[in-house]
Amino acid sequence: MRWAVLSFAIAAASIATAPALSCEGKNVLFHDNFTTADAGWAAVDSSTVKIGGGTLKLAPAPRHYTFMFYRGDAYQQGDACVNVSADGQTAVPDGDAGLIFGYEDFIGFYYFSISPKTGTGGILHYSTPLGKYQVAVAQQKIQAIDTEAGAKNVLSVAINGARAVAYVNDRAIFQLSVQPSKAGGIFGLMASSGDKAAVWAFDSFRITGP
């Protein structure tokens, strides 16, 4: 499968003004409450991952990213949702966390993230052949983000053919045009740390579809 950017429709100003329901597909295609480790999850660095007790925790080293992919299935149409928060910290840490979508081996993926400390979010596109990230949607202020320490934010990405829409707390924030393949794309979770190591907790990950 191959996902290539057709155009970057940065419509945050127009689509973030009204709430919209995310992950409202009629069928639950996958759900993980993270009580135990599901064999479908694949870690790039297992030392940075902890699953159990209802959460999946990612602990990237300072100034690094870490991520997990759910390889149980690929989706050409579906909504992925997850709750994310900074784990066990009295202050909001530097760094970001969010959802991977459109992942393909040897091609790359998209990363929709928020940074609660700055109240911003955006979308990066990682190209495996180029070995670097490119900006798909520039980081910008998002009023829907809860910036309180320890607060949970609900993130979602809806894929429908050539259209992807990113949500924060049930508000549509960004939309992106992509070229999907017949096989569909893989979803995942990702996080980064700033100068100090941060731990990000994810819970209630689900994928819904028609």
C-alpha positions, 0 to 999 in steps of 0.5 A: 500500500502507498500513501502519497500526499495529494494536497495539504488542505489546512482547514483548521479555521473553518472546520474547528468552529463546530463540534463533530462526532469522532469514532462513530462508525457503526461497527467496532473493528478493533478495541484494546483496553490495554489490560494485557498485551495484544499480539497485534501491537509491534514496538520499534523499541520495546524498552520504551513501552509498558502495557497493563492496568488499562493503559499503554505507556510510551516513555521516549528518551529525551529529544527522541520519539517512540512508537507502536503500530497495530499490525492486526489489520489495515484500513482503507476506511475507518476511525481510530480513537484514543485517550492520551495524557501525560502520565504521573506528572504534576506539570505538563511536560514538553513533547507531544503524543498522538496517532499514526495513520496510513503506515506502510512498510518501506514507505512511511506514515502520517503522525497527528500529534498534540502538545498539551504544554503549548496547546498546539497540534499538527501533522507530520509525514515521515518518508522512509526512502528519504529518512526524514519528516516533512510537515503535512499540516503545520503546528498551530494553536488548537483551542479544543486541547485541554492543557491542564496537567494530567488531563486526558484528550481524545484524539481521532483520525478518520480515513475514508478513501482519499480523505483524512480528518483529525479530531481533538475532543470531538472537534474536527481540526484538520483535513488532509487529502491522501492517495490510498492504496487498495490494501489500506493503512495501519494505525498506531501510537507515537510520542516524543519527549523534550529535554526531559523524559516524559511518559505518555499514557494511552487508553481505550484505543478503538477503530470503528468502521461502516 
